[in-house]
Amino acid sequence: MFSHVMVGANDIAASKAFYDAVMAVLGHPEGVFDEKGRCFYVTPAGVFAITSPINGEVATSGNGMTIGFKASSPELVDAWHKAGAASGGTPCEEPPGVRGNGQRKLYLAYLRDPSGNKVCATHFVS
């Protein structure tokens, strides 16, 4: 459905260190910079990017916004959470674990990146 997702960052170096760590856990390569100083994580499934806002204002996180990254196991979700927290991320919401409604069960972990954007790792249990 999506070609790419881009989030704003106030400190590109700190954000790149965070995303390099969490993306590595999920098996994705380190981010690469383009000529405009934006950092891109290119995968066969899509592109994730971080950038300073082009309007020159401070980057802010979206209230109610979450970006989820797929993980192939609950153990990978836990490793993602640990790597992110050790690389400048801030744990938020409940600790990693199973959540769901009705028939759908997910194993999730949430973090805020160095600019406050809320991200999660998701393993689809059923």
Steps between C-alpha positions, in 0.01 A plus 500: 500500500780747581806581293681671787472655844704806601527650848646827615806509722672780690830317531558287190813336647319389817200381300722310256679326790161396644356380168824325395476298824133405475513435124805273541304282743232460232760410236499829310815682385636818655343823380664700222501876453395677184638832377242691708609338829198272529558143616332209317447135590416328172349150505312288246181571699534880506704794619528661842671840526595767752541867416525844648177684416539678167316805634787559744280464808546257789394141435208389716347158549147432380249468783330163450750389234686169519720336238521122528782281374439128435698248700511126437485389866428623853872458577584740217250752638671478839846540341371800299369662818824439689718633212283808460497583871880463506535729195312811609141376491258539789268214596134598498161336548498155661806272504543272196232234489189354343210729421199462281131508465278208418675254273807707410799475733814710463828502690599868520765730645489880490772765509531870438792589275740785592257755347193358676350307209320187623610178333431137572611153400217258424485124475167363380427207731169398340 
